[in-house]
Amino acid sequence: QVVRDFEDANIIREHSKNPDEDTDIINTELILKDIESIEKKVKEIGANQKRIKEKEVYEKYLDLLAQGKYALEYNPFKSDNSPIKKEDYLEFIKPLFLLTDKPLVYVFNVDDPAKDEYKNKTEYKGKPVIYINAKLESELSSLDEQDQKEYLKELGINEPGLDKIIKTSYSLLDLITFFTAGEKEVRGWEIKKGTKAPQAAGKIHSDFETNFIKAEVIAYEDFIKYQSRLNAKNHGKLRLEGKEYVVKDADVIEFKIGAS
């Protein structure tokens, strides 16, 4: 959720800058939309006794939302204290694509993200928060990596806001990236944290999972240090992993696949 928290006389607003009020309005609108979606399902069920369990699940969510809370609090895959069974969530709630059943991060667009008041603040209303300056991010996009670093250093900022958003989003979604590095291309692949090597191979092609033999893995730091797969291998940094290997974030992998 992007929140405006800067002053600009050229931007017309209905009221003065008030991020607390703005976020309250947006959150309320999201909750009301989810209530509307669930109430439609309850109305559809009516007095149908065959769907009584489904109705009970919906009513639990309606009670939660009526308290001004996000549906995510009852997501059994995210909360250990959820009163909802995983199978009921998957059957009844997940297909509704509720707006408040998604992880939330606040992104504040501020005048100066290097201010002390922002540097150590990691949460807002109990959710992760990131402070950026959108105009600065636009300027950074036109610079090469080295110029970006120098510019940010001058401003007292340790990394681009976009990088912070990506890292935080990955963490919220339990995602990591592994890399494949051929002669002409290095490519990143998104997978869920905890994914094993055969399933990671399946992200590239479904046949790779079925015919997986082994994975040749180099840690990202070693790949960067030695500048190539061959050089890393010659320094003993390449290791062979089997079907039970859990892929780590930023692993550089070459999969060995059998014939179909």
WOURWO-V82431 format. One record per pair of residues at least 12 apart in sequence whose ideal C-beta (glycine too) atoms are under 10 Angstrom apart, sorted by the first residue. I is the first residue (numbers start at 1). GAP is how many residues later the second one is. If there is no record, write none. Layout:
I_GAP + I_GAP
This chain:
1_21 + 1_22 + 1_25 + 1_26 + 1_29 + 1_103 + 1_104 + 1_105 + 1_106 + 1_107 + 1_123 + 1_126 + 1_128 + 2_20 + 2_24 + 2_103 + 2_104 + 2_105 + 2_106 + 2_107 + 2_128 + 2_130 + 2_132 + 2_163 + 3_16 + 3_17 + 3_19 + 3_20 + 3_23 + 3_103 + 3_104 + 3_105 + 3_106 + 3_107 + 3_121 + 3_126 + 3_128 + 4_13 + 4_14 + 4_15 + 4_18 + 4_104 + 4_105 + 4_106 + 4_130 + 5_12 + 5_13 + 5_14 + 5_15 + 5_17 + 5_101 + 5_103 + 5_104 + 5_105 + 5_106 + 5_113 + 5_126 + 6_13 + 6_102 + 6_103 + 6_104 + 6_105 + 6_106 + 6_127 + 6_128 + 6_129 + 7_103 + 7_104 + 8_103 + 8_127 + 19_87 + 19_89 + 19_90 + 19_91 + 19_105 + 20_104 + 20_105 + 23_81 + 23_83 + 23_85 + 23_101 + 23_102 + 23_104 + 24_44 + 24_101 + 27_41 + 27_42 + 27_43 + 27_72 + 27_73 + 27_77 + 27_98 + 28_40 + 29_70 + 30_35 + 30_40 + 30_41 + 30_68 + 30_69 + 30_70 + 30_72 + 30_74 + 31_33 + 31_34 + 31_35 + 31_36 + 31_37 + 31_38 + 31_39 + 31_40 + 31_67 + 31_68 + 31_69 + 32_33 + 32_67 + 33_32 + 33_65 + 33_66 + 33_67 + 34_27 + 34_28 + 34_30 + 34_31 + 34_36 + 34_37 + 34_62 + 34_63 + 34_64 + 34_65 + 34_66 + 34_67 + 35_26 + 35_27 + 35_29 + 35_30 + 35_31 + 35_36 + 35_63 + 35_65 + 37_21 + 37_24 + 37_28 + 37_34 + 37_59 + 37_60 + 37_61 + 37_62 + 38_19 + 38_20 + 38_21 + 38_22 + 38_23 + 38_24 + 38_27 + 38_33 + 38_54 + 38_55 + 38_58 + 38_60 + 39_19 + 39_23 + 39_26 + 40_18 + 40_56 + 41_13 + 41_14 + 41_16 + 41_17 + 41_20 + 41_51 + 41_52 + 41_54 + 41_55 + 42_12 + 42_13 + 42_16 + 42_17 + 42_19 + 42_20 + 44_14 + 45_13 + 51_41 + 53_32 + 53_35 + 53_38 + 53_39 + 54_34 + 54_37 + 54_38 + 54_39 + 55_37 + 56_32 + 56_36 + 57_17 + 57_26 + 57_27 + 57_28 + 57_31 + 57_32 + 57_34 + 57_35 + 57_36 + 58_34 + 58_35 + 58_38 + 60_14 + 60_22 + 60_23 + 60_24 + 60_28 + 60_33 + 61_12 + 61_13 + 61_23 + 61_28 + 61_31 + 61_32 + 61_35 + 61_37 + 61_39 + 61_40 + 64_19 + 64_20 + 64_36 + 65_33 + 65_35 + 69_31 + 70_28 + 70_29 + 70_30 + 70_31 + 70_32 + 70_33 + 70_34 + 70_56 + 70_57 + 71_13 + 71_22 + 71_25 + 71_27 + 71_28 + 71_29 + 71_30 + 71_31 + 72_26 + 72_28 + 72_29 + 72_30 + 72_31 + 72_32 + 72_55 + 73_27 + 73_28 + 74_15 + 74_19 + 74_24 + 74_27 + 75_14 + 75_18 + 75_19 + 75_23 + 75_25 + 75_26 + 75_27 + 75_28 + 76_12 + 76_13 + 76_14 + 76_17 + 77_12 + 77_13 + 77_17 + 77_97 + 78_23 + 78_25 + 78_94 + 78_96 + 89_12 + 102_70 + 102_71 + 103_24 + 103_25 + 103_65 + 103_66 + 103_68 + 103_69 + 103_70 + 103_71 + 104_20 + 104_21 + 104_22 + 104_23 + 104_24 + 104_68 + 105_19 + 105_22 + 105_23 + 105_24 + 105_25 + 105_59 + 105_60 + 105_63 + 105_64 + 105_66 + 105_67 + 106_17 + 106_18 + 106_19 + 106_21 + 106_22 + 106_23 + 106_24 + 106_25 + 106_62 + 107_17 + 107_21 + 107_22 + 107_23 + 107_24 + 107_25 + 107_27 + 107_54 + 107_57 + 107_58 + 107_61 + 107_62 + 108_13 + 108_16 + 108_21 + 108_22 + 108_23 + 108_24 + 108_25 + 108_53 + 109_22 + 109_23 + 109_24 + 109_25 + 109_26 + 109_27 + 109_28 + 109_52 + 110_21 + 110_22 + 110_23 + 110_24 + 110_51 + 111_20 + 111_22 + 111_24 + 111_25 + 112_19 + 112_21 + 112_24 + 112_43 + 112_44 + 112_45 + 113_17 + 113_18 + 113_19 + 113_20 + 113_23 + 113_24 + 113_42 + 113_43 + 113_44 + 113_48 + 113_51 + 114_17 + 114_19 + 114_22 + 114_38 + 114_41 + 114_42 + 114_43 + 114_44 + 115_16 + 115_41 + 116_40 + 117_14 + 118_12 + 118_13 + 118_14 + 119_12 + 119_37 + 119_38 + 119_39 + 122_46 + 127_45 + 128_36 + 128_37 + 128_40 + 128_41 + 128_43 + 128_44 + 129_39 + 130_31 + 130_32 + 130_33 + 130_34 + 130_35 + 130_37 + 130_38 + 130_39 + 131_26 + 131_30 + 131_33 + 132_25 + 132_28 + 132_29 + 132_30 + 132_32 + 132_33 + 133_22 + 133_24 + 133_28 + 134_27 + 136_15 + 136_16 + 136_19 + 136_21 + 136_24 + 136_25 + 137_23 + 137_24 + 137_25 + 137_28 + 139_12 + 140_12 + 140_17 + 140_20 + 140_21 + 140_22 + 140_23 + 141_19 + 141_21 + 143_17 + 145_15 + 148_12 + 148_15 + 170_20 + 170_23 + 170_79 + 171_22 + 173_17 + 173_19 + 173_20 + 174_17 + 174_18 + 174_19 + 174_20 + 174_21 + 175_15 + 175_16 + 175_17 + 175_18 + 175_20 + 175_74 + 176_12 + 176_13 + 176_14 + 176_15 + 176_16 + 176_17 + 176_18 + 176_19 + 176_24 + 176_71 + 176_72 + 176_73 + 176_74 + 176_75 + 177_12 + 177_13 + 177_14 + 177_43 + 177_70 + 177_72 + 177_73 + 177_74 + 178_12 + 178_13 + 178_17 + 178_19 + 178_22 + 178_23 + 178_25 + 178_26 + 178_37 + 178_39 + 178_42 + 178_69 + 178_70 + 178_71 + 178_72 + 178_73 + 178_74 + 178_75 + 179_39 + 179_41 + 179_44 + 179_71 + 179_72 + 179_73 + 179_74 + 180_20 + 180_21 + 180_23 + 180_24 + 180_71 + 180_72 + 180_73 + 180_74 + 180_75 + 181_37 + 181_42 + 181_47 + 181_48 + 181_71 + 181_72 + 181_73 + 182_47 + 182_72 + 183_45 + 183_46 + 186_37 + 186_66 + 187_17 + 188_62 + 189_12 + 189_14 + 189_15 + 189_58 + 189_64 + 190_13 + 191_12 + 191_56 + 191_58 + 192_55 + 193_53 + 193_54 + 193_55 + 193_56 + 194_52 + 194_53 + 195_50 + 195_51 + 195_52 + 196_13 + 196_16 + 196_19 + 196_45 + 196_46 + 196_47 + 196_48 + 196_49 + 196_50 + 196_51 + 197_12 + 197_15 + 197_17 + 197_18 + 197_20 + 197_44 + 197_45 + 197_46 + 197_47 + 197_48 + 197_49 + 197_50 + 197_54 + 197_56 + 197_58 + 198_12 + 198_13 + 198_14 + 198_15 + 198_16 + 198_17 + 198_44 + 198_45 + 198_46 + 198_47 + 198_57 + 198_59 + 199_13 + 199_44 + 199_47 + 199_48 + 200_12 + 200_15 + 200_45 + 200_46 + 200_47 + 200_51 + 200_53 + 200_55 + 201_12 + 201_14 + 201_42 + 201_46 + 201_52 + 201_54 + 201_55 + 201_56 + 202_53 + 203_44 + 204_49 + 204_51 + 204_53 + 205_50 + 205_52 + 207_50 + 207_51 + 207_52 + 207_53 + 208_47 + 208_48 + 208_49 + 208_50 + 209_34 + 209_46 + 209_48 + 210_47 + 210_48 + 210_50 + 211_44 + 211_45 + 211_46 + 211_47 + 211_48 + 211_49 + 212_30 + 212_31 + 212_43 + 212_44 + 212_45 + 212_46 + 213_27 + 213_29 + 213_30 + 213_42 + 213_43 + 213_44 + 213_45 + 214_26 + 214_27 + 214_28 + 214_29 + 214_31 + 214_40 + 214_41 + 214_42 + 214_43 + 214_44 + 215_24 + 215_25 + 215_26 + 215_27 + 215_28 + 215_30 + 215_32 + 215_36 + 215_38 + 215_39 + 215_40 + 215_41 + 216_13 + 216_17 + 216_22 + 216_23 + 216_24 + 216_25 + 216_36 + 216_37 + 216_38 + 216_39 + 216_40 + 217_20 + 217_21 + 217_22 + 217_23 + 217_24 + 217_28 + 217_30 + 217_31 + 217_34 + 217_35 + 217_36 + 217_37 + 217_38 + 218_13 + 218_14 + 218_15 + 218_17 + 218_19 + 218_20 + 218_21 + 218_33 + 218_34 + 218_35 + 218_36 + 219_13 + 219_18 + 219_19 + 219_20 + 219_29 + 219_31 + 219_32 + 219_33 + 220_28 + 220_29 + 220_30 + 220_31 + 220_32 + 221_16 + 221_29 + 222_13 + 222_14 + 222_15 + 222_16 + 222_17 + 222_30 + 223_14 + 223_15 + 223_27 + 223_28 + 223_29 + 224_26 + 224_28 + 225_12 + 226_12 + 229_23 + 229_25 + 232_20 + 237_15 + 238_14 + 238_16 + 240_16 + 241_12
